């Protein structure tokens, strides 16, 4: 997915823009640096392009909500 710089208008691949830092701690969004003007550009890291397969959301499988318990082995005290 291409990224476009708001400052100079340069448009390129995400790999061309150097990663600066996260936009927020619990977020996957990043600030990247434009290779042309060195300005910070906000990048939505979860955007999907037309060529990539659709992502499955973690935790929405058939095992969601099930509780798994193992049998406790009796310990000998003594």
mmCIF file of the N, C-alpha and C atoms, coordinates in Angstrom:
data_MODEL
# 
_entry.id   MODEL 
# 
loop_
_atom_site.group_PDB 
_atom_site.id 
_atom_site.type_symbol 
_atom_site.label_atom_id 
_atom_site.label_alt_id 
_atom_site.label_comp_id 
_atom_site.label_asym_id 
_atom_site.label_entity_id 
_atom_site.label_seq_id 
_atom_site.pdbx_PDB_ins_code 
_atom_site.Cartn_x 
_atom_site.Cartn_y 
_atom_site.Cartn_z 
_atom_site.occupancy 
_atom_site.B_iso_or_equiv 
_atom_site.pdbx_formal_charge 
_atom_site.auth_seq_id 
_atom_site.auth_comp_id 
_atom_site.auth_asym_id 
_atom_site.auth_atom_id 
_atom_site.pdbx_PDB_model_num 
ATOM 1   N N  . UNK A 1 1  ? 0.852   -1.179  0.000  1.00 0.00 ? 1  UNK A N  1 
ATOM 2   C CA . UNK A 1 1  ? 0.000   0.000   0.000  1.00 0.00 ? 1  UNK A CA 1 
ATOM 3   C C  . UNK A 1 1  ? 0.891   1.234   0.000  1.00 0.00 ? 1  UNK A C  1 
ATOM 4   N N  . UNK A 1 2  ? 0.731   2.113   -0.946 1.00 0.00 ? 2  UNK A N  1 
ATOM 5   C CA . UNK A 1 2  ? 1.580   3.311   -0.996 1.00 0.00 ? 2  UNK A CA 1 
ATOM 6   C C  . UNK A 1 2  ? 1.205   4.328   0.083  1.00 0.00 ? 2  UNK A C  1 
ATOM 7   N N  . UNK A 1 3  ? 2.203   5.087   0.483  1.00 0.00 ? 3  UNK A N  1 
ATOM 8   C CA . UNK A 1 3  ? 2.021   6.169   1.447  1.00 0.00 ? 3  UNK A CA 1 
ATOM 9   C C  . UNK A 1 3  ? 2.320   7.472   0.716  1.00 0.00 ? 3  UNK A C  1 
ATOM 10  N N  . UNK A 1 4  ? 1.554   8.511   1.024  1.00 0.00 ? 4  UNK A N  1 
ATOM 11  C CA . UNK A 1 4  ? 1.779   9.809   0.402  1.00 0.00 ? 4  UNK A CA 1 
ATOM 12  C C  . UNK A 1 4  ? 2.123   10.830  1.479  1.00 0.00 ? 4  UNK A C  1 
ATOM 13  N N  . UNK A 1 5  ? 3.197   11.568  1.240  1.00 0.00 ? 5  UNK A N  1 
ATOM 14  C CA . UNK A 1 5  ? 3.628   12.619  2.166  1.00 0.00 ? 5  UNK A CA 1 
ATOM 15  C C  . UNK A 1 5  ? 2.731   13.841  1.988  1.00 0.00 ? 5  UNK A C  1 
ATOM 16  N N  . UNK A 1 6  ? 2.209   14.362  3.096  1.00 0.00 ? 6  UNK A N  1 
ATOM 17  C CA . UNK A 1 6  ? 1.344   15.540  3.039  1.00 0.00 ? 6  UNK A CA 1 
ATOM 18  C C  . UNK A 1 6  ? 2.135   16.816  2.783  1.00 0.00 ? 6  UNK A C  1 
ATOM 19  N N  . UNK A 1 7  ? 3.411   16.814  3.118  1.00 0.00 ? 7  UNK A N  1 
ATOM 20  C CA . UNK A 1 7  ? 4.232   18.014  2.993  1.00 0.00 ? 7  UNK A CA 1 
ATOM 21  C C  . UNK A 1 7  ? 4.700   18.247  1.552  1.00 0.00 ? 7  UNK A C  1 
ATOM 22  N N  . UNK A 1 8  ? 5.327   17.228  0.934  1.00 0.00 ? 8  UNK A N  1 
ATOM 23  C CA . UNK A 1 8  ? 5.906   17.425  -0.400 1.00 0.00 ? 8  UNK A CA 1 
ATOM 24  C C  . UNK A 1 8  ? 5.150   16.690  -1.508 1.00 0.00 ? 8  UNK A C  1 
ATOM 25  N N  . UNK A 1 9  ? 4.240   15.785  -1.135 1.00 0.00 ? 9  UNK A N  1 
ATOM 26  C CA . UNK A 1 9  ? 3.464   15.071  -2.135 1.00 0.00 ? 9  UNK A CA 1 
ATOM 27  C C  . UNK A 1 9  ? 4.119   13.801  -2.654 1.00 0.00 ? 9  UNK A C  1 
ATOM 28  N N  . UNK A 1 10 ? 5.290   13.433  -2.101 1.00 0.00 ? 10 UNK A N  1 
ATOM 29  C CA . UNK A 1 10 ? 5.972   12.219  -2.544 1.00 0.00 ? 10 UNK A CA 1 
ATOM 30  C C  . UNK A 1 10 ? 5.130   10.994  -2.182 1.00 0.00 ? 10 UNK A C  1 
ATOM 31  N N  . UNK A 1 11 ? 4.983   10.081  -3.126 1.00 0.00 ? 11 UNK A N  1 
ATOM 32  C CA . UNK A 1 11 ? 4.221   8.861   -2.896 1.00 0.00 ? 11 UNK A CA 1 
ATOM 33  C C  . UNK A 1 11 ? 5.124   7.672   -3.175 1.00 0.00 ? 11 UNK A C  1 
ATOM 34  N N  . UNK A 1 12 ? 5.194   6.754   -2.218 1.00 0.00 ? 12 UNK A N  1 
ATOM 35  C CA . UNK A 1 12 ? 6.048   5.585   -2.373 1.00 0.00 ? 12 UNK A CA 1 
ATOM 36  C C  . UNK A 1 12 ? 5.564   4.435   -1.516 1.00 0.00 ? 12 UNK A C  1 
ATOM 37  N N  . UNK A 1 13 ? 6.278   3.337   -1.618 1.00 0.00 ? 13 UNK A N  1 
ATOM 38  C CA . UNK A 1 13 ? 5.932   2.159   -0.835 1.00 0.00 ? 13 UNK A CA 1 
ATOM 39  C C  . UNK A 1 13 ? 6.237   2.382   0.642  1.00 0.00 ? 13 UNK A C  1 
ATOM 40  N N  . UNK A 1 14 ? 5.564   1.645   1.485  1.00 0.00 ? 14 UNK A N  1 
ATOM 41  C CA . UNK A 1 14 ? 5.755   1.754   2.926  1.00 0.00 ? 14 UNK A CA 1 
ATOM 42  C C  . UNK A 1 14 ? 7.200   1.452   3.315  1.00 0.00 ? 14 UNK A C  1 
ATOM 43  N N  . UNK A 1 15 ? 7.849   0.546   2.589  1.00 0.00 ? 15 UNK A N  1 
ATOM 44  C CA . UNK A 1 15 ? 9.220   0.169   2.920  1.00 0.00 ? 15 UNK A CA 1 
ATOM 45  C C  . UNK A 1 15 ? 10.219  1.293   2.631  1.00 0.00 ? 15 UNK A C  1 
ATOM 46  N N  . UNK A 1 16 ? 9.859   2.261   1.804  1.00 0.00 ? 16 UNK A N  1 
ATOM 47  C CA . UNK A 1 16 ? 10.742  3.384   1.509  1.00 0.00 ? 16 UNK A CA 1 
ATOM 48  C C  . UNK A 1 16 ? 10.760  4.406   2.643  1.00 0.00 ? 16 UNK A C  1 
ATOM 49  N N  . UNK A 1 17 ? 9.704   4.454   3.438  1.00 0.00 ? 17 UNK A N  1 
ATOM 50  C CA . UNK A 1 17 ? 9.581   5.410   4.526  1.00 0.00 ? 17 UNK A CA 1 
ATOM 51  C C  . UNK A 1 17 ? 10.141  4.801   5.802  1.00 0.00 ? 17 UNK A C  1 
ATOM 52  N N  . UNK A 1 18 ? 11.129  5.462   6.402  1.00 0.00 ? 18 UNK A N  1 
ATOM 53  C CA . UNK A 1 18 ? 11.777  4.965   7.609  1.00 0.00 ? 18 UNK A CA 1 
ATOM 54  C C  . UNK A 1 18 ? 10.838  5.097   8.805  1.00 0.00 ? 18 UNK A C  1 
ATOM 55  N N  . UNK A 1 19 ? 10.820  4.093   9.683  1.00 0.00 ? 19 UNK A N  1 
ATOM 56  C CA . UNK A 1 19 ? 9.971   4.117   10.873 1.00 0.00 ? 19 UNK A CA 1 
ATOM 57  C C  . UNK A 1 19 ? 10.585  5.052   11.910 1.00 0.00 ? 19 UNK A C  1 
ATOM 58  N N  . UNK A 1 20 ? 9.776   5.990   12.406 1.00 0.00 ? 20 UNK A N  1 
ATOM 59  C CA . UNK A 1 20 ? 10.231  6.900   13.449 1.00 0.00 ? 20 UNK A CA 1 
ATOM 60  C C  . UNK A 1 20 ? 9.805   6.412   14.832 1.00 0.00 ? 20 UNK A C  1 
ATOM 61  N N  . UNK A 1 21 ? 8.495   6.228   15.021 1.00 0.00 ? 21 UNK A N  1 
ATOM 62  C CA . UNK A 1 21 ? 7.980   5.772   16.317 1.00 0.00 ? 21 UNK A CA 1 
ATOM 63  C C  . UNK A 1 21 ? 6.513   5.378   16.160 1.00 0.00 ? 21 UNK A C  1 
ATOM 64  N N  . UNK A 1 22 ? 5.962   4.810   17.217 1.00 0.00 ? 22 UNK A N  1 
ATOM 65  C CA . UNK A 1 22 ? 4.539   4.466   17.227 1.00 0.00 ? 22 UNK A CA 1 
ATOM 66  C C  . UNK A 1 22 ? 3.705   5.732   17.414 1.00 0.00 ? 22 UNK A C  1 
ATOM 67  N N  . UNK A 1 23 ? 2.530   5.744   16.828 1.00 0.00 ? 23 UNK A N  1 
ATOM 68  C CA . UNK A 1 23 ? 1.631   6.883   16.982 1.00 0.00 ? 23 UNK A CA 1 
ATOM 69  C C  . UNK A 1 23 ? 1.034   6.920   18.385 1.00 0.00 ? 23 UNK A C  1 
ATOM 70  N N  . UNK A 1 24 ? 0.762   5.746   18.953 1.00 0.00 ? 24 UNK A N  1 
ATOM 71  C CA . UNK A 1 24 ? 0.273   5.616   20.327 1.00 0.00 ? 24 UNK A CA 1 
ATOM 72  C C  . UNK A 1 24 ? 0.722   4.250   20.838 1.00 0.00 ? 24 UNK A C  1 
ATOM 73  N N  . UNK A 1 25 ? 0.877   4.108   22.146 1.00 0.00 ? 25 UNK A N  1 
ATOM 74  C CA . UNK A 1 25 ? 1.421   2.866   22.694 1.00 0.00 ? 25 UNK A CA 1 
ATOM 75  C C  . UNK A 1 25 ? 0.617   1.612   22.358 1.00 0.00 ? 25 UNK A C  1 
ATOM 76  N N  . UNK A 1 26 ? -0.693  1.579   22.563 1.00 0.00 ? 26 UNK A N  1 
ATOM 77  C CA . UNK A 1 26 ? -1.407  0.332   22.254 1.00 0.00 ? 26 UNK A CA 1 
ATOM 78  C C  . UNK A 1 26 ? -1.811  0.196   20.795 1.00 0.00 ? 26 UNK A C  1 
ATOM 79  N N  . UNK A 1 27 ? -1.344  1.085   19.943 1.00 0.00 ? 27 UNK A N  1 
ATOM 80  C CA . UNK A 1 27 ? -1.776  1.107   18.554 1.00 0.00 ? 27 UNK A CA 1 
ATOM 81  C C  . UNK A 1 27 ? -0.681  0.588   17.623 1.00 0.00 ? 27 UNK A C  1 
ATOM 82  N N  . UNK A 1 28 ? -1.042  -0.090  16.533 1.00 0.00 ? 28 UNK A N  1 
ATOM 83  C CA . UNK A 1 28 ? -0.029  -0.511  15.560 1.00 0.00 ? 28 UNK A CA 1 
ATOM 84  C C  . UNK A 1 28 ? 0.342   0.594   14.570 1.00 0.00 ? 28 UNK A C  1 
ATOM 85  N N  . UNK A 1 29 ? -0.341  1.737   14.629 1.00 0.00 ? 29 UNK A N  1 
ATOM 86  C CA . UNK A 1 29 ? -0.070  2.832   13.698 1.00 0.00 ? 29 UNK A CA 1 
ATOM 87  C C  . UNK A 1 29 ? 1.279   3.463   14.008 1.00 0.00 ? 29 UNK A C  1 
ATOM 88  N N  . UNK A 1 30 ? 1.966   3.923   12.945 1.00 0.00 ? 30 UNK A N  1 
ATOM 89  C CA . UNK A 1 30 ? 3.327   4.424   13.085 1.00 0.00 ? 30 UNK A CA 1 
ATOM 90  C C  . UNK A 1 30 ? 3.474   5.801   12.458 1.00 0.00 ? 30 UNK A C  1 
ATOM 91  N N  . UNK A 1 31 ? 4.486   6.513   12.910 1.00 0.00 ? 31 UNK A N  1 
ATOM 92  C CA . UNK A 1 31 ? 4.968   7.701   12.219 1.00 0.00 ? 31 UNK A CA 1 
ATOM 93  C C  . UNK A 1 31 ? 6.194   7.268   11.425 1.00 0.00 ? 31 UNK A C  1 
ATOM 94  N N  . UNK A 1 32 ? 6.204   7.600   10.144 1.00 0.00 ? 32 UNK A N  1 
ATOM 95  C CA . UNK A 1 32 ? 7.321   7.271   9.267  1.00 0.00 ? 32 UNK A CA 1 
ATOM 96  C C  . UNK A 1 32 ? 7.903   8.549   8.700  1.00 0.00 ? 32 UNK A C  1 
ATOM 97  N N  . UNK A 1 33 ? 9.157   8.466   8.237  1.00 0.00 ? 33 UNK A N  1 
ATOM 98  C CA . UNK A 1 33 ? 9.848   9.632   7.711  1.00 0.00 ? 33 UNK A CA 1 
ATOM 99  C C  . UNK A 1 33 ? 9.884   9.588   6.197  1.00 0.00 ? 33 UNK A C  1 
ATOM 100 N N  . UNK A 1 34 ? 9.483   10.686  5.569  1.00 0.00 ? 34 UNK A N  1 
ATOM 101 C CA . UNK A 1 34 ? 9.502   10.789  4.110  1.00 0.00 ? 34 UNK A CA 1 
ATOM 102 C C  . UNK A 1 34 ? 10.954  10.777  3.627  1.00 0.00 ? 34 UNK A C  1 
ATOM 103 N N  . UNK A 1 35 ? 11.283  9.943   2.625  1.00 0.00 ? 35 UNK A N  1 
ATOM 104 C CA . UNK A 1 35 ? 12.663  9.899   2.147  1.00 0.00 ? 35 UNK A CA 1 
ATOM 105 C C  . UNK A 1 35 ? 13.079  11.149  1.377  1.00 0.00 ? 35 UNK A C  1 
ATOM 106 N N  . UNK A 1 36 ? 12.121  11.935  0.929  1.00 0.00 ? 36 UNK A N  1 
ATOM 107 C CA . UNK A 1 36 ? 12.444  13.117  0.128  1.00 0.00 ? 36 UNK A CA 1 
ATOM 108 C C  . UNK A 1 36 ? 12.634  14.363  0.987  1.00 0.00 ? 36 UNK A C  1 
ATOM 109 N N  . UNK A 1 37 ? 11.636  14.691  1.822  1.00 0.00 ? 37 UNK A N  1 
ATOM 110 C CA . UNK A 1 37 ? 11.701  15.932  2.598  1.00 0.00 ? 37 UNK A CA 1 
ATOM 111 C C  . UNK A 1 37 ? 11.985  15.710  4.091  1.00 0.00 ? 37 UNK A C  1 
ATOM 112 N N  . UNK A 1 38 ? 12.082  14.452  4.525  1.00 0.00 ? 38 UNK A N  1 
ATOM 113 C CA . UNK A 1 38 ? 12.392  14.084  5.920  1.00 0.00 ? 38 UNK A CA 1 
ATOM 114 C C  . UNK A 1 38 ? 11.319  14.522  6.906  1.00 0.00 ? 38 UNK A C  1 
ATOM 115 N N  . UNK A 1 39 ? 10.099  14.723  6.452  1.00 0.00 ? 39 UNK A N  1 
ATOM 116 C CA . UNK A 1 39 ? 8.981   15.121  7.300  1.00 0.00 ? 39 UNK A CA 1 
ATOM 117 C C  . UNK A 1 39 ? 8.300   13.872  7.859  1.00 0.00 ? 39 UNK A C  1 
ATOM 118 N N  . UNK A 1 40 ? 7.699   13.963  9.036  1.00 0.00 ? 40 UNK A N  1 
ATOM 119 C CA . UNK A 1 40 ? 6.992   12.837  9.641  1.00 0.00 ? 40 UNK A CA 1 
ATOM 120 C C  . UNK A 1 40 ? 5.644   12.645  8.946  1.00 0.00 ? 40 UNK A C  1 
ATOM 121 N N  . UNK A 1 41 ? 5.318   11.369  8.658  1.00 0.00 ? 41 UNK A N  1 
ATOM 122 C CA . UNK A 1 41 ? 4.079   11.019  7.978  1.00 0.00 ? 41 UNK A CA 1 
ATOM 123 C C  . UNK A 1 41 ? 3.375   9.949   8.809  1.00 0.00 ? 41 UNK A C  1 
ATOM 124 N N  . UNK A 1 42 ? 2.086   10.146  9.077  1.00 0.00 ? 42 UNK A N  1 
ATOM 125 C CA . UNK A 1 42 ? 1.299   9.160   9.810  1.00 0.00 ? 42 UNK A CA 1 
ATOM 126 C C  . UNK A 1 42 ? 0.966   7.998   8.880  1.00 0.00 ? 42 UNK A C  1 
ATOM 127 N N  . UNK A 1 43 ? 1.158   6.761   9.362  1.00 0.00 ? 43 UNK A N  1 
ATOM 128 C CA . UNK A 1 43 ? 0.913   5.573   8.545  1.00 0.00 ? 43 UNK A CA 1 
ATOM 129 C C  . UNK A 1 43 ? -0.009  4.617   9.286  1.00 0.00 ? 43 UNK A C  1 
ATOM 130 N N  . UNK A 1 44 ? -1.137  4.302   8.665  1.00 0.00 ? 44 UNK A N  1 
ATOM 131 C CA . UNK A 1 44 ? -2.062  3.310   9.216  1.00 0.00 ? 44 UNK A CA 1 
ATOM 132 C C  . UNK A 1 44 ? -1.535  1.943   8.810  1.00 0.00 ? 44 UNK A C  1 
ATOM 133 N N  . UNK A 1 45 ? -0.960  1.211   9.744  1.00 0.00 ? 45 UNK A N  1 
ATOM 134 C CA . UNK A 1 45 ? -0.276  -0.042  9.439  1.00 0.00 ? 45 UNK A CA 1 
ATOM 135 C C  . UNK A 1 45 ? -1.235  -1.195  9.151  1.00 0.00 ? 45 UNK A C  1 
ATOM 136 N N  . UNK A 1 46 ? -2.506  -1.055  9.459  1.00 0.00 ? 46 UNK A N  1 
ATOM 137 C CA . UNK A 1 46 ? -3.453  -2.143  9.235  1.00 0.00 ? 46 UNK A CA 1 
ATOM 138 C C  . UNK A 1 46 ? -4.222  -2.007  7.937  1.00 0.00 ? 46 UNK A C  1 
ATOM 139 N N  . UNK A 1 47 ? -3.914  -1.009  7.123  1.00 0.00 ? 47 UNK A N  1 
ATOM 140 C CA . UNK A 1 47 ? -4.575  -0.883  5.827  1.00 0.00 ? 47 UNK A CA 1 
ATOM 141 C C  . UNK A 1 47 ? -4.204  -2.071  4.956  1.00 0.00 ? 47 UNK A C  1 
ATOM 142 N N  . UNK A 1 48 ? -5.173  -2.602  4.251  1.00 0.00 ? 48 UNK A N  1 
ATOM 143 C CA . UNK A 1 48 ? -4.928  -3.745  3.379  1.00 0.00 ? 48 UNK A CA 1 
ATOM 144 C C  . UNK A 1 48 ? -4.923  -3.288  1.931  1.00 0.00 ? 48 UNK A C  1 
ATOM 145 N N  . UNK A 1 49 ? -4.021  -3.836  1.169  1.00 0.00 ? 49 UNK A N  1 
ATOM 146 C CA . UNK A 1 49 ? -4.040  -3.544  -0.257 1.00 0.00 ? 49 UNK A CA 1 
ATOM 147 C C  . UNK A 1 49 ? -4.845  -4.611  -0.984 1.00 0.00 ? 49 UNK A C  1 
ATOM 148 N N  . UNK A 1 50 ? -5.076  -4.401  -2.256 1.00 0.00 ? 50 UNK A N  1 
ATOM 149 C CA . UNK A 1 50 ? -5.931  -5.299  -3.028 1.00 0.00 ? 50 UNK A CA 1 
ATOM 150 C C  . UNK A 1 50 ? -5.296  -6.675  -3.226 1.00 0.00 ? 50 UNK A C  1 
ATOM 151 N N  . UNK A 1 51 ? -3.974  -6.772  -3.170 1.00 0.00 ? 51 UNK A N  1 
ATOM 152 C CA . UNK A 1 51 ? -3.289  -8.027  -3.458 1.00 0.00 ? 51 UNK A CA 1 
ATOM 153 C C  . UNK A 1 51 ? -3.175  -8.942  -2.252 1.00 0.00 ? 51 UNK A C  1 
ATOM 154 N N  . UNK A 1 52 ? -3.236  -8.405  -1.047 1.00 0.00 ? 52 UNK A N  1 
ATOM 155 C CA . UNK A 1 52 ? -3.033  -9.237  0.132  1.00 0.00 ? 52 UNK A CA 1 
ATOM 156 C C  . UNK A 1 52 ? -4.319  -9.987  0.489  1.00 0.00 ? 52 UNK A C  1 
ATOM 157 N N  . UNK A 1 53 ? -4.185  -11.200 1.032  1.00 0.00 ? 53 UNK A N  1 
ATOM 158 C CA . UNK A 1 53 ? -5.378  -11.946 1.441  1.00 0.00 ? 53 UNK A CA 1 
ATOM 159 C C  . UNK A 1 53 ? -6.014  -11.288 2.659  1.00 0.00 ? 53 UNK A C  1 
ATOM 160 N N  . UNK A 1 54 ? -7.297  -11.473 2.864  1.00 0.00 ? 54 UNK A N  1 
ATOM 161 C CA . UNK A 1 54 ? -7.946  -10.861 4.023  1.00 0.00 ? 54 UNK A CA 1 
ATOM 162 C C  . UNK A 1 54 ? -7.410  -11.462 5.325  1.00 0.00 ? 54 UNK A C  1 
ATOM 163 N N  . UNK A 1 55 ? -7.229  -10.618 6.319  1.00 0.00 ? 55 UNK A N  1 
ATOM 164 C CA . UNK A 1 55 ? -6.704  -11.078 7.606  1.00 0.00 ? 55 UNK A CA 1 
ATOM 165 C C  . UNK A 1 55 ? -7.829  -11.632 8.461  1.00 0.00 ? 55 UNK A C  1 
ATOM 166 N N  . UNK A 1 56 ? -7.515  -12.675 9.190  1.00 0.00 ? 56 UNK A N  1 
ATOM 167 C CA . UNK A 1 56 ? -8.467  -13.198 10.164 1.00 0.00 ? 56 UNK A CA 1 
ATOM 168 C C  . UNK A 1 56 ? -8.173  -12.540 11.502 1.00 0.00 ? 56 UNK A C  1 
ATOM 169 N N  . UNK A 1 57 ? -9.205  -12.182 12.202 1.00 0.00 ? 57 UNK A N  1 
ATOM 170 C CA . UNK A 1 57 ? -9.036  -11.516 13.483 1.00 0.00 ? 57 UNK A CA 1 
ATOM 171 C C  . UNK A 1 57 ? -8.656  -12.559 14.520 1.00 0.00 ? 57 UNK A C  1 
ATOM 172 N N  . UNK A 1 58 ? -7.608  -12.262 15.280 1.00 0.00 ? 58 UNK A N  1 
ATOM 173 C CA . UNK A 1 58 ? -7.121  -13.193 16.281 1.00 0.00 ? 58 UNK A CA 1 
ATOM 174 C C  . UNK A 1 58 ? -8.174  -13.384 17.366 1.00 0.00 ? 58 UNK A C  1 
ATOM 175 N N  . UNK A 1 59 ? -8.408  -14.623 17.738 1.00 0.00 ? 59 UNK A N  1 
ATOM 176 C CA . UNK A 1 59 ? -9.333  -14.920 18.819 1.00 0.00 ? 59 UNK A CA 1 
ATOM 177 C C  . UNK A 1 59 ? -10.760 -15.169 18.382 1.00 0.00 ? 59 UNK A C  1 
ATOM 178 N N  . UNK A 1 60 ? -11.045 -15.169 17.095 1.00 0.00 ? 60 UNK A N  1 
ATOM 179 C CA . UNK A 1 60 ? -12.409 -15.403 16.640 1.00 0.00 ? 60 UNK A CA 1 
ATOM 180 C C  . UNK A 1 60 ? -12.560 -16.783 16.018 1.00 0.00 ? 60 UNK A C  1 
ATOM 181 N N  . UNK A 1 61 ? -11.744 -17.731 16.418 1.00 0.00 ? 61 UNK A N  1 
ATOM 182 C CA . UNK A 1 61 ? -11.818 -19.076 15.880 1.00 0.00 ? 61 UNK A CA 1 
ATOM 183 C C  . UNK A 1 61 ? -12.874 -19.913 16.571 1.00 0.00 ? 61 UNK A C  1 
ATOM 184 N N  . UNK A 1 62 ? -12.881 -21.187 16.255 1.00 0.00 ? 62 UNK A N  1 
ATOM 185 C CA . UNK A 1 62 ? -13.881 -22.095 16.811 1.00 0.00 ? 62 UNK A CA 1 
ATOM 186 C C  . UNK A 1 62 ? -13.644 -22.392 18.291 1.00 0.00 ? 62 UNK A C  1 
ATOM 187 N N  . UNK A 1 63 ? -12.457 -22.101 18.808 1.00 0.00 ? 63 UNK A N  1 
ATOM 188 C CA . UNK A 1 63 ? -12.142 -22.391 20.209 1.00 0.00 ? 63 UNK A CA 1 
ATOM 189 C C  . UNK A 1 63 ? -12.422 -21.216 21.136 1.00 0.00 ? 63 UNK A C  1 
ATOM 190 N N  . UNK A 1 64 ? -12.936 -20.125 20.606 1.00 0.00 ? 64 UNK A N  1 
ATOM 191 C CA . UNK A 1 64 ? -13.187 -18.945 21.425 1.00 0.00 ? 64 UNK A CA 1 
ATOM 192 C C  . UNK A 1 64 ? -14.224 -19.233 22.497 1.00 0.00 ? 64 UNK A C  1 
ATOM 193 N N  . UNK A 1 65 ? -13.915 -18.832 23.712 1.00 0.00 ? 65 UNK A N  1 
ATOM 194 C CA . UNK A 1 65 ? -14.841 -18.976 24.825 1.00 0.00 ? 65 UNK A CA 1 
ATOM 195 C C  . UNK A 1 65 ? -14.759 -20.301 25.549 1.00 0.00 ? 65 UNK A C  1 
ATOM 196 N N  . UNK A 1 66 ? -14.022 -21.252 25.011 1.00 0.00 ? 66 UNK A N  1 
ATOM 197 C CA . UNK A 1 66 ? -13.905 -22.539 25.684 1.00 0.00 ? 66 UNK A CA 1 
ATOM 198 C C  . UNK A 1 66 ? -12.866 -22.443 26.788 1.00 0.00 ? 66 UNK A C  1 
ATOM 199 N N  . UNK A 1 67 ? -13.101 -23.195 27.852 1.00 0.00 ? 67 UNK A N  1 
ATOM 200 C CA . UNK A 1 67 ? -12.180 -23.230 28.978 1.00 0.00 ? 67 UNK A CA 1 
ATOM 201 C C  . UNK A 1 67 ? -11.460 -24.566 28.952 1.00 0.00 ? 67 UNK A C  1 
ATOM 202 N N  . UNK A 1 68 ? -10.160 -24.508 29.015 1.00 0.00 ? 68 UNK A N  1 
ATOM 203 C CA . UNK A 1 68 ? -9.358  -25.723 28.984 1.00 0.00 ? 68 UNK A CA 1 
ATOM 204 C C  . UNK A 1 68 ? -8.729  -25.927 30.350 1.00 0.00 ? 68 UNK A C  1 
ATOM 205 N N  . UNK A 1 69 ? -9.014  -27.068 30.925 1.00 0.00 ? 69 UNK A N  1 
ATOM 206 C CA . UNK A 1 69 ? -8.461  -27.392 32.238 1.00 0.00 ? 69 UNK A CA 1 
ATOM 207 C C  . UNK A 1 69 ? -7.800  -28.748 32.159 1.00 0.00 ? 69 UNK A C  1 
ATOM 208 N N  . UNK A 1 70 ? -6.703  -28.844 32.818 1.00 0.00 ? 70 UNK A N  1 
ATOM 209 C CA . UNK A 1 70 ? -6.050  -30.147 32.875 1.00 0.00 ? 70 UNK A CA 1 
ATOM 210 C C  . UNK A 1 70 ? -6.342  -30.774 34.219 1.00 0.00 ? 70 UNK A C  1 
ATOM 211 N N  . UNK A 1 71 ? -6.307  -32.088 34.249 1.00 0.00 ? 71 UNK A N  1 
ATOM 212 C CA . UNK A 1 71 ? -6.517  -32.793 35.501 1.00 0.00 ? 71 UNK A CA 1 
ATOM 213 C C  . UNK A 1 71 ? -5.288  -32.600 36.383 1.00 0.00 ? 71 UNK A C  1 
ATOM 214 N N  . UNK A 1 72 ? -5.555  -32.287 37.642 1.00 0.00 ? 72 UNK A N  1 
ATOM 215 C CA . UNK A 1 72 ? -4.437  -32.092 38.568 1.00 0.00 ? 72 UNK A CA 1 
ATOM 216 C C  . UNK A 1 72 ? -3.971  -33.458 39.059 1.00 0.00 ? 72 UNK A C  1 
ATOM 217 N N  . UNK A 1 73 ? -2.688  -33.608 39.071 1.00 0.00 ? 73 UNK A N  1 
ATOM 218 C CA . UNK A 1 73 ? -2.113  -34.844 39.622 1.00 0.00 ? 73 UNK A CA 1 
ATOM 219 C C  . UNK A 1 73 ? -2.012  -34.692 41.129 1.00 0.00 ? 73 UNK A C  1 
ATOM 220 N N  . UNK A 1 74 ? -2.375  -35.750 41.805 1.00 0.00 ? 74 UNK A N  1 
ATOM 221 C CA . UNK A 1 74 ? -2.299  -35.689 43.270 1.00 0.00 ? 74 UNK A CA 1 
ATOM 222 C C  . UNK A 1 74 ? -0.840  -35.753 43.683 1.00 0.00 ? 74 UNK A C  1 
ATOM 223 N N  . UNK A 1 75 ? -0.486  -34.866 44.577 1.00 0.00 ? 75 UNK A N  1 
ATOM 224 C CA . UNK A 1 75 ? 0.891   -34.853 45.067 1.00 0.00 ? 75 UNK A CA 1 
ATOM 225 C C  . UNK A 1 75 ? 0.955   -35.554 46.420 1.00 0.00 ? 75 UNK A C  1 
ATOM 226 N N  . UNK A 1 76 ? 2.041   -36.242 46.645 1.00 0.00 ? 76 UNK A N  1 
ATOM 227 C CA . UNK A 1 76 ? 2.228   -36.936 47.929 1.00 0.00 ? 76 UNK A CA 1 
ATOM 228 C C  . UNK A 1 76 ? 2.942   -36.013 48.887 1.00 0.00 ? 76 UNK A C  1 
ATOM 229 N N  . UNK A 1 77 ? 2.310   -35.780 50.013 1.00 0.00 ? 77 UNK A N  1 
ATOM 230 C CA . UNK A 1 77 ? 2.925   -34.934 51.025 1.00 0.00 ? 77 UNK A CA 1 
ATOM 231 C C  . UNK A 1 77 ? 3.603   -35.809 52.055 1.00 0.00 ? 77 UNK A C  1 
ATOM 232 N N  . UNK A 1 78 ? 4.771   -35.374 52.414 1.00 0.00 ? 78 UNK A N  1 
ATOM 233 C CA . UNK A 1 78 ? 5.252   -36.110 53.421 1.00 0.00 ? 78 UNK A CA 1 
ATOM 234 C C  . UNK A 1 78 ? 6.382   -36.570 53.963 1.00 0.00 ? 78 UNK A C  1 
# 
